[in-house]
Amino acid sequence: MDLGKPVISPPLDPGFLPASVWIRDYNSMIKKSGATVPFRIALQQPNGSTVVQSGELLPDEHPRAELNFMHVERLLKFMLWSGGGSRWFWQGPQSIGERLRQRFSSHPCGSFDSDFMFKVYQEPFSGTITDEVPEARGLASPLGRNLEGCRIGFDLGGSDRKVAAVIDGEVVFSEETPWDPYHQTDTEYHRAGIMDSIEKAKAHLPLLDAVGGSSAGVFVDNRPRVASLFRGVSDSDFTEKISSMFIDLGKELEVPLSIINDGEVTALAASMSLEKNAVLGIAMGTSEATGYVDTQGGVTSWLNELAFAPVDYSPNAPADEWSGDIGCGVQYFSQQALGRLIPKTSLSVDSNLGLPEKLECVQEFMAKGNEQAASIYRTIGIYLGYGVAHYASFYDLSHALILGRVTSGEGGTIILEEAKKALAMEFPNLNETITFHQPDEKNKRHGQAIAAASLPALT
């Protein structure tokens, strides 16, 4: 039995083995085996927030028992990047627990994960093999939705930064400025760029009451812990200048300033515009930014960095350039996905162009009705249908808002059509409970900025 083969195969990626289908096939194999081995795995943050997954494994004597470790390792990998945590607990076969420890201590991809979690939670990443794992514990809090007063909202992306001036929830000015922060070693480049956008927006307000922002990366109490935007900055400069930069900017501006992960603001913007909860926002930009608003409208303490979470179990899946791991979301739901797929078509696109320019070229081909360009969007759409099915096994999910540059224009329509088709054909039960959305033009232009601007409460 070949595990993970989808009913609908992406036209430009016939080897795609969606995690959602692979896990379903694996569990079916377990049921047919007649003998199962139970397991539970928990992941905990220092604040006590705990996510738990349980299931069954094949018995050791099964001819395909070697799949057990792959299943558990990919599961914990997903838990790491969705829930986040610094302590994992394993209740199951001792040998698998020991292999997990080895994975996170000596394998390059596992070491990346453990080092990242150490930076985020500022305690050593550790694993415990036990007879009883901690119980699940969710922590969520209301966030944003403060619209009164004169506010500025900004969003820092990998290829541009956006800013808007907002008065009582209405945008009176907005601007998008290209920049290239990834490999800049001088911290002043980042600070000057952010202040430039803020000052331009401030000029359109009679006064300034608050500033809110979103950015790729992990933020705790307005301090970036790990952020790809600052990957070119040395560790010492990051600690001395970047860590407190947004706190310092708030003091300089003499107003409340809050900044959180861009995925969380995406989900908050979706919840605000849809007036719905249980929302997962997926922004296909330079990377994949995701965020979640729970069933009560709160934002959890989860990490939600699904760019690093595996969605493809093919051994030949593409590798993420940062973590080195294969099959992770960034290669399927971003400009990187589009750039990766272009060479699989006959489109004439200069390989030396940057990702935003490549996207523009594909959009131009799409506007002319080019079938090769359409095949890129169909492929991403099929990825999305199967990816959302996988996400739904971790999130209590009723609404998926899909946005970002990759989803602009006719290509975005194709992406959603194919995603809905894949979900309906492969997971009809989920298709009845999950609704896909795209922001309307107003929210596409300003929704993120308004949500970001709403973050600080006025004192």
C-alpha positions in Angstrom: 0.0 0.0 0.0 1.4 3.4 -1.1 0.7 5.9 1.6 -0.3 9.5 0.9 -1.2 9.4 -2.8 -3.9 12.1 -3.3 -7.0 11.7 -5.4 -6.1 15.0 -7.1 -2.5 15.3 -8.0 -1.0 18.8 -8.5 -0.2 19.2 -12.2 3.4 20.4 -11.6 4.2 18.2 -8.6 3.0 14.6 -9.3 5.2 13.3 -6.4 3.3 15.3 -3.8 2.3 13.2 -0.8 0.0 15.4 1.4 0.4 14.8 5.2 -3.3 14.7 5.6 -3.7 11.8 3.3 -0.5 10.0 4.4 -1.7 10.1 8.1 -5.1 8.8 7.1 -3.6 5.9 5.1 -1.2 5.2 8.0 -4.1 5.0 10.5 -6.0 2.8 8.1 -3.0 0.4 8.0 -2.9 0.3 11.8 -6.6 -0.7 12.0 -6.0 -3.5 9.5 -3.0 -4.8 11.5 -5.3 -6.0 14.3 -2.7 -5.0 16.9 -1.8 -1.5 17.9 0.5 0.3 20.3 -0.9 3.5 21.9 1.1 6.7 22.3 0.7 10.2 23.7 2.9 13.2 23.1 2.7 16.6 24.8 4.4 19.9 24.1 4.6 22.6 26.8 5.6 26.2 27.0 7.2 27.7 30.1 3.8 29.5 30.8 2.1 26.1 31.1 0.3 26.2 27.7 0.3 22.5 26.6 -0.8 20.8 23.4 -1.3 17.1 23.3 -1.7 14.6 20.5 -2.4 10.9 20.9 -2.8 7.9 18.6 -1.6 4.4 17.7 1.4 2.9 16.2 2.1 -0.3 14.3 3.4 -3.2 16.3 7.1 -3.9 16.1 6.6 -7.1 14.2 4.6 -5.4 11.4 6.6 -5.3 8.1 6.2 -1.6 7.9 6.8 -0.7 11.5 9.7 1.6 10.4 6.9 4.1 9.5 6.2 4.6 13.2 9.1 6.9 13.8 8.4 9.0 10.7 4.8 9.5 11.8 5.8 10.5 15.4 8.7 12.8 14.3 6.6 14.6 11.7 3.8 14.9 14.3 6.0 16.5 16.9 7.6 18.7 14.3 4.2 20.0 13.4 3.3 20.5 17.1 6.5 22.5 17.5 5.7 25.0 14.8 1.9 25.2 15.4 1.7 25.1 19.2 5.3 25.9 20.2 7.1 24.9 23.3 10.4 24.1 25.0 9.5 20.8 26.7 8.2 17.7 25.0 6.9 14.6 26.8 6.6 11.1 25.2 4.5 8.2 26.4 5.0 5.2 24.2 7.8 2.9 23.0 11.1 3.8 24.7 13.0 3.3 21.4 11.0 6.0 19.7 11.5 8.4 22.5 15.2 7.9 22.4 15.2 8.5 18.6 13.3 11.7 19.1 16.0 12.9 21.6 18.7 12.0 19.1 16.8 13.8 16.3 16.7 17.1 18.2 20.2 16.9 19.5 22.3 15.8 16.5 20.3 16.0 13.3 20.8 19.4 11.5 17.1 20.0 11.0 16.2 18.8 14.6 19.0 21.1 15.9 17.5 24.0 14.1 14.2 23.3 15.7 15.6 23.0 19.2 17.9 26.0 18.9 14.9 28.1 17.6 12.7 27.0 20.5 15.5 27.9 22.9 15.7 31.4 21.5 11.9 31.8 21.7 11.3 30.4 25.2 14.8 31.2 26.7 15.2 27.8 28.3 16.9 24.6 27.1 14.8 22.5 24.7 14.2 19.2 26.5 12.4 15.9 26.2 11.1 13.5 28.8 10.1 9.8 28.3 7.4 9.1 30.8 4.4 7.0 31.7 2.1 9.9 32.0 2.2 13.1 29.9 0.8 16.5 31.0 -2.8 17.3 30.2 -3.7 19.8 27.5 -4.0 23.4 28.7 -5.0 26.3 26.5 -4.1 29.9 27.2 -5.8 32.6 25.1 -6.5 36.3 25.6 -8.5 39.1 23.8 -6.3 41.1 21.5 -6.7 44.3 19.5 -10.1 45.4 18.2 -9.4 48.9 19.7 -10.4 51.4 16.9 -10.9 54.7 18.8 -8.5 57.6 18.2 -5.8 58.4 15.8 -3.6 55.4 15.1 -0.9 54.1 12.9 -0.7 50.4 11.8 2.3 49.0 10.0 3.3 45.6 8.6 6.9 44.6 8.0 7.4 42.0 5.2 10.4 40.6 3.5 10.0 42.6 0.3 8.0 45.6 1.4 6.7 47.4 4.5 3.2 48.8 4.6 1.8 51.6 6.8 -1.6 53.2 7.3 -2.9 56.2 9.2 -6.3 55.3 10.8 -8.9 57.6 12.5 -11.6 55.8 14.4 -11.2 52.7 12.3 -11.1 54.5 8.9 -7.9 54.6 6.8 -7.0 58.1 5.8 -3.6 57.3 4.3 -1.7 54.2 3.3 1.6 53.5 1.6 3.7 50.4 0.6 7.5 50.8 0.4 9.9 48.2 -1.1 12.8 47.3 1.1 15.3 44.4 1.4 15.8 43.7 5.1 16.8 40.0 5.1 20.5 40.4 4.6 21.1 43.9 6.0 23.8 43.8 8.7 23.3 47.4 9.8 20.5 47.7 12.4 20.0 51.4 11.4 18.6 50.2 8.0 15.7 48.5 9.8 15.1 51.3 12.3 15.3 54.1 9.7 12.9 52.3 7.4 10.3 51.7 10.1 10.5 55.3 11.3 10.3 56.6 7.7 6.9 54.8 7.3 5.6 55.8 10.7 6.5 59.5 10.1 4.8 59.5 6.7 1.6 58.2 8.2 1.9 60.5 11.2 1.8 63.5 8.8 -1.8 62.6 7.9 -3.1 62.6 11.5 -4.0 65.6 13.7 -2.4 63.8 16.6 -1.0 60.3 17.4 -2.7 58.1 20.0 -1.2 54.7 19.4 1.0 52.6 17.0 0.5 48.9 16.3 2.6 46.7 14.1 3.0 43.2 12.6 6.1 41.5 11.4 7.4 38.1 10.4 8.9 36.4 13.5 8.2 35.6 17.1 7.5 38.5 19.4 7.1 38.4 23.2 6.2 41.6 25.0 7.0 43.7 22.0 10.5 42.2 21.8 11.5 40.1 18.7 12.9 36.7 19.9 13.5 35.3 16.5 12.7 37.0 13.2 13.8 36.3 9.6 13.8 40.1 8.9 16.8 40.4 11.0 18.7 37.3 9.9 21.6 39.4 8.6 22.1 41.1 12.0 24.8 39.7 14.3 23.7 38.1 17.5 25.3 40.8 19.6 23.6 43.6 17.6 20.3 41.8 17.8 20.5 41.6 21.6 21.7 45.2 22.0 19.7 47.0 19.4 17.0 45.0 17.8 15.5 43.3 20.9 14.4 46.6 22.4 13.9 48.6 19.2 10.1 48.7 19.2 10.0 49.5 22.9 12.4 52.3 22.2 10.3 53.6 19.3 7.2 53.7 21.5 9.1 55.8 24.0 10.4 58.1 21.3 6.9 58.6 19.9 5.4 58.9 23.4 2.5 56.7 22.6 1.5 53.0 23.3 3.2 50.8 20.7 2.4 47.1 20.3 3.9 44.6 17.7 3.1 41.0 17.2 3.6 38.3 14.6 2.1 39.1 11.2 0.2 35.8 11.1 -1.7 36.7 14.3 -2.6 40.1 12.8 -3.8 38.3 9.7 -6.1 36.1 11.7 -7.3 39.1 13.8 -8.0 41.0 10.6 -10.0 38.1 9.3 -12.0 37.7 12.5 -12.7 41.5 12.5 -13.8 41.6 8.9 -15.8 38.4 8.8 -17.2 38.9 12.3 -16.4 35.2 12.9 -14.2 33.2 15.2 -12.3 29.9 14.8 -10.4 31.6 12.0 -7.0 30.5 10.5 -5.4 33.2 8.4 -2.9 32.1 5.8 -1.0 34.9 4.0 1.0 33.8 1.0 3.7 36.5 0.8 7.5 36.3 0.8 7.0 33.4 3.2 3.9 31.8 4.7 2.4 33.8 7.6 -0.3 32.2 9.6 -2.3 33.1 12.7 -5.3 31.8 14.6 -8.3 33.2 16.5 -9.9 30.6 18.6 -13.6 29.8 18.9 -14.1 32.5 21.6 -12.3 35.2 19.6 -9.1 35.1 21.6 -5.5 34.8 20.4 -3.6 31.9 21.8 -0.1 31.7 23.0 0.7 29.2 20.3 3.5 29.8 17.9 1.6 29.3 14.6 4.8 29.4 12.5 3.3 27.0 9.9 6.0 28.0 7.3 8.2 25.5 9.1 5.5 22.8 9.6 5.5 19.8 7.3 2.6 19.4 4.8 4.3 17.0 2.3 5.7 13.6 3.3 7.4 12.9 0.0 11.0 11.9 0.5 11.8 14.1 -2.5 9.9 17.2 -1.2 11.8 20.5 -1.5 13.9 21.8 1.4 13.3 25.0 3.2 16.3 27.3 2.8 16.5 28.4 6.4 15.8 25.2 8.5 16.9 22.7 5.8 13.9 20.5 6.5 11.8 19.1 3.6 8.1 19.4 2.8 7.5 22.5 5.0 4.7 25.0 4.3 6.9 27.8 3.1 7.6 25.8 -0.1 3.9 25.4 -0.8 2.2 28.6 0.3 4.3 31.6 -0.6 6.3 33.4 -3.3 8.9 30.7 -2.8 6.4 28.1 -3.9 5.7 30.0 -7.0 9.4 30.6 -7.7 10.0 26.8 -7.3 7.2 25.9 -9.7 8.2 28.3 -12.5 11.0 26.1 -13.9 8.5 23.2 -14.1 6.6 25.2 -16.8 7.7 26.5 -20.2 7.2 30.1 -19.0 10.1 32.4 -20.0 11.0 34.1 -16.7 14.5 35.3 -15.9 15.8 33.1 -13.2 17.9 36.0 -11.9 14.9 38.0 -10.9 13.8 38.3 -7.3 10.7 36.5 -6.1 8.4 39.6 -6.2 9.5 40.2 -9.8 9.0 36.6 -10.8 5.5 36.8 -9.3 4.7 39.9 -11.4 5.9 38.0 -14.5 3.6 35.1 -13.8 0.7 37.5 -13.1 1.3 39.1 -16.5 1.2 35.7 -18.1 -2.0 34.9 -16.2 -3.6 38.1 -17.3 -3.1 36.9 -20.9 -4.8 33.6 -20.2 -1.6 31.6 -20.3 -2.3 27.9 -19.4 1.2 27.3 -18.0 0.8 30.2 -15.6 -2.6 28.8 -14.6 -1.0 25.4 -13.8 1.1 27.1 -11.2 -1.9 28.4 -9.4 -3.8 25.1 -9.8 -0.8 23.4 -8.1 -0.8 25.8 -5.2 -4.5 25.5 -4.8 -4.3 21.7 -4.6 -1.6 22.1 -2.0 -3.8 24.4 -0.1 -6.8 22.1 0.0 -4.8 19.2 1.4 -2.8 21.6 3.7 -5.9 23.0 5.3 -7.2 19.5 5.9 -4.0 18.8 7.8 -4.2 22.1 9.7 -7.7 21.2 10.7 -6.4 18.2 12.7 -4.6 20.6 15.0 -6.9 23.7 15.0 -10.6 24.0 15.8 -11.2 25.5 12.4 -14.3 26.8 10.8 -12.9 29.6 8.5 -9.8 29.9 6.5 -8.9 33.3 5.2 -6.4 33.2 2.3 -4.6 36.3 1.3 -1.2 37.7 0.3 0.4 38.7 -3.0 0.4 35.2 -4.4 -3.4 35.2 -4.2 -3.9 38.5 -6.1 -5.9 38.5 -9.4 -7.2 35.6 -11.3 -4.6 33.3 -9.9 -6.1 33.7 -6.5 -9.5 32.7 -7.8 -7.9 29.5 -9.2 -6.1 28.8 -5.9 -9.4 28.9 -4.0 -11.3 26.9 -6.6 -8.8 24.1 -6.6 -8.5 24.1 -2.8 -12.2 23.7 -2.4 -12.3 21.0 -5.0 -9.5 19.0 -3.3 -11.1 19.3 0.1 -14.6 18.3 -1.2 -13.3 15.3 -3.0 -10.9 14.0 -0.4 -12.3 15.2 2.9 -16.1 15.8 2.4 -16.8 16.0 6.1 -14.3 18.9 6.5 -15.6 20.5 3.4 -19.0 20.9 5.2 -17.4 22.6 8.2 -14.6 24.8 6.7 -15.3 27.8 4.6 -12.6 29.5 2.5 -12.6 33.3 2.3 -10.6 36.0 0.5 -10.7 39.5 1.8 -12.7 42.0 -0.2 -10.8 44.9 -1.9 -11.1 47.2 1.1 -9.8 44.6 3.6 -7.2 43.4 1.1 -5.8 46.9 1.0 -6.2 47.9 4.6 -7.5 45.1 6.8 -4.0 44.1 8.1 -3.1 47.7 8.8 -6.4 48.4 10.6 -6.0 45.2 12.7 -2.4 46.1 13.6 -3.4 49.7 14.5 -6.1 48.3 16.8 -3.6 46.4 19.0 -2.7 49.0 21.7 -5.4 49.9 24.2 -5.5 53.6 25.0 -4.7 54.3 28.7 
